[in-house]
Amino acid sequence: MPYNSLNVEEIRVIENRGTEMPFSGKFNSFYQNGTYTCKKCNTALFNSNDKFDSGSGWPSFDDTIAGAVKEIPDADGRRVEIVCANCGGHLGHVFEGEQMTPKNTRHCVNSVSLDFEALDEKSQYKKAYFASGCFWGVEYWFQKQEGVINADSGYMGGHTTEPTYHEICQKDTGHLETVEVTYDPKVVSFETLTKLFFETHNPEQMNGQGPDIGPQYLSAVFTNNIEEEDTVQILINQLEEKGMNIATMIKDANEHKFYIAEDEHQNYYKLRNSQPYCHAYTKRF
């Protein structure tokens, strides 16, 4: 297949295995939601959900899209090169054991080797909305699920517009701390996501989640259609048949706007290389 035309700098890095200057690349401090693709052949390589600030001066990702990136040990055995598995274009190097994220891996990539497709342009993706206590922990678990492209913390279900975290903490806006999950339905189903929701919090707690008490921490699923509503209800019925008293509410996502939370609430545990204090996995299905 024909490849994209490359300029002199792109040829130096992608075909001749060069390296761009640190902190010079356009994607180093770039954090929009979407997919990073190969500059040479357009193959999808990395999801924005896996990008983090390593402080190295190059875009860093702690995971790749399955099968998209190939690792090649350098001849001297000191480093491991990463290339596009489709065209062989040089991307950068991969490092392990640095303890920067829970996945303990850093794919250090040249911006020159990448292109970007914003999430809004990827119509094959769907969105789901889950509230189960502090959104930091909810976000953490959905980010680990295969097929999830992005998990954004925010607010949903209230009666005020453009709410802030400070306003939510006053407990009178009606909003729940909610995570918007963008996912590829070809990889993961809404049912699987909903099972993960029920298995990573206590759906019987009526006044919050764990030590976080208040109306903003209640358990709810905001469904986009009757099919999603039926899926949630079926799972609730299964849990109640096992003796659980489910407090989870089902709300109509079409009646409630999702407001994304402030930047400091996004990727909270990933950036701090830590784990949730009140969201643990419990097998229920």
N, C-alpha and C positions, 0 to 999 in steps of 0.2 A: 504494500500500500504506500502511496506517496506521503512524505513527511512534510511538516511545515517548514517554510524557509526561515533560516536563522541568521541573525546579524553577527558581526565579528565577535562581540563579547559572548554571545550565546554559543557560538562555535567553540570559543576558547574553553568555556566551562563545560558544556554538555558533551561535545565530541572529543575534546582534548584533555578532559579531566582537570580543568583548572578550578580555582576557588575565588569567589568574589571577596572584596574587602568586608570585614565584619562591620555591622551596623549600617551598611550601605544599601542593602537590598530592600525593595519596596514591601516585601511581605514580613520583614523582621518584627515590626510593631503593628501588624495588620491583624484584626480579629473579627472580621465579618463572618457571618454564617454561610457555609457553602462547602464546595469541594475543590481541592487543589489538584490540578491536572498536569500532565507532562507537557512542557513547552514544545517538544519536538513532535509528539504523536497524539496528544490530547487524551491519553489514557488517565482515568481517575486514579490518583495515588494516595491522597490523604484527605481525611475529613476534618473540618474545622473543630469538631468536638475533641479531637486528639491533639490540638495545638496548645503549647504552653510557652511561657516566657522563661527560657533557661539562662538568660543573661549573657549568652555566648556571642550575640551579635548576628546570629543566623536563625531563620525560622526553625523551630524545633517541634517535633511530634513524637508522642510516646507510643504510637501505633500506626499501622498502615492499613489501607484497604486490602483485604485478603487477596494474596496472589499478585498484587500489582508491583511490588518492589522486590528486587533480587539483591542478595548480599554476596559480595565477592571479597574474600580476605586479600589484603595487600600482600605483595610478594615478600615484604620484610616481616610479615606477621604482626605488625604493630597496630594496624587499624583494619577496619572492615568497611569497604566501599559499598554504597548502595546505588543501584541503577534502576531505571525503568525496566520492568520485566518484559515489556512489549518491544521497545526499540533499542534498549541498551544504553540510553542516554544517561550520562553521569548526573547524579543528584547531590551526593555528598558522602557522609559517613555515618555509621551507627555506633553508639556507645552504650554499654550496659554497666550496671552496678553503681551508678552515680547517686541513687536515692533521691532523684528530683521529683518523681511522681510515683504513685503506687505500682505502676507497671515497670518502673526501674529501667526504662529504655529511653534513649534520646536519638531520634533520627535527625541529624544536623544537615539541613538542606540549603542549597544555594537558591535564592529568590529567582535568579536568572533561569534556573531549570524548571520553574513552575509557571503555570497560568492559573486563573481562578474563575470558578463559576459560582455566582451568588446563589443562595438557597432558593430565592424567589423564582429563579429560572429553572429549577428542577421540579417540574410539575408532577413527576412520578412519586414524590414523597408525600406522606400524610402527616397530620398533626393529632396528638392526643393530649389530654389535660388531666393531670393527677394532683390531688392535694392530700397530704398525709403527714402533717406536722411541719417542722422546720424544713424549708425548701432546700437547704444545703444538703441534707441527707437524702432527700428524694432524688435530687439531681445526681448525686454520687452513684446511686444504684442504677439509674437509667443510663448513665454514661458508660457503664460497664457492659450493657446489653448489646450483643451483636445485632446489627441492623438499625441501631439508633444513630442518626446522623448528628443530632444536636439535642441538648437538654438545657432549656433556659429557665431560670428562676424568675418568678413574677407574682402577680396578684390577680385574682379573678373572683367574681361572684358578688361584689359589693355594689353600693349605690352611689359612690363618688367617682369622679373622673381623674385620671392621672395621679393615682395614689402614690405616696412615698412610704418608705419603710417606717419612718417616724410616725406617720399617720396611722399605719396599720397597727403599730404597737399600742396605740391609744384604744384599740379594740371597739371602735364605734363606726367603722366604715363598711362593715359587712364583708370585706374581702377575706379570702383564704390565701395563705401562701401556697402557690400553685406552680407546678413545673410543666412547661410546654415541651412535649416530646415530639421531635421531628424524626420520622422513621421511614425506612424503605419497606413497603408491604410485601415486596418480593422476597425479603430476607426474614422479616419478623412480623407476626400477626398482632392485631389489636388484642386478641385473647391472651397471647403470651405476655404482652406488656401489662395487661390488667392482672394477670396472675402474679407477676413480679411486684406490682403495686401492693397486692394483698399479702405477699410474703415478706415484705420489707418494712412493715409497720404493724402496729396492733390495731386492727380494724374494729375491735370491740370497745376501745376507749372512747368515751363520749365527750370528754371535756378538753381534749387536746391530744398531745402525743408525748408519752414519756413525761419528763419533767416540764415540758413546755405546755403550759395551761392557758387556754384562752380561745375565743371564737375563730381567730385567724389560723389555728392549728388543727381544725377539725378535718375529718376524713371525708373525701368526696371525689367523684369522677365526673368531669364535665363531658358529656357525650355529644358527638356531632350529628348523630342520626339514630333512628330506631334500632338499627342493627347493633350499634355499639351499646345502646341501652339494654337490649336483650342479652348481649354477651355479659355485661356487668351483673345483671339480675340473675342469670343462670349461675354464675360463679358465687354470688352471694347465697343462693339457694343451696349450692353444694356445701359451702362452709357451715351454713346453719343446720344442714342435715348431719353434720359432724358434731353438733352441739354448741357451736359458736353463736353468739348474739351480736350480729354485725351492726355497727353504728354508721357505716359508710353511707353517705347521701349520693343520690344520682341527680345531677343537675344538667340542664340544657345549655350546651356551650354556645348555641346560637343566640341565647338571651343574655350572655355575659361576655364582655370584652376582656381579653387577656392583656394585662399591662406588664411589660418586662420590668424587672427590678433593676436597681442601680448596679453599676459595674462591679462594685465591691462584693456583691452577692453572687456573682457568676463564677463557676468553676472553683467554688470555695475550698473544698477539700483537696481537689487536684493540685491547686497552686500551693497548698500548705503541706502536701504529702502526708495527710492524716486521714482518719476515718470518722464516720458519724458517731455521735455519742448516744443517739436515741433511735437509730435505724439499723437493725440487724436482720440478717436473712433467716427466715424460719420456713421450712418446707411445709406447705399446707395442702397441695394438690397432688 
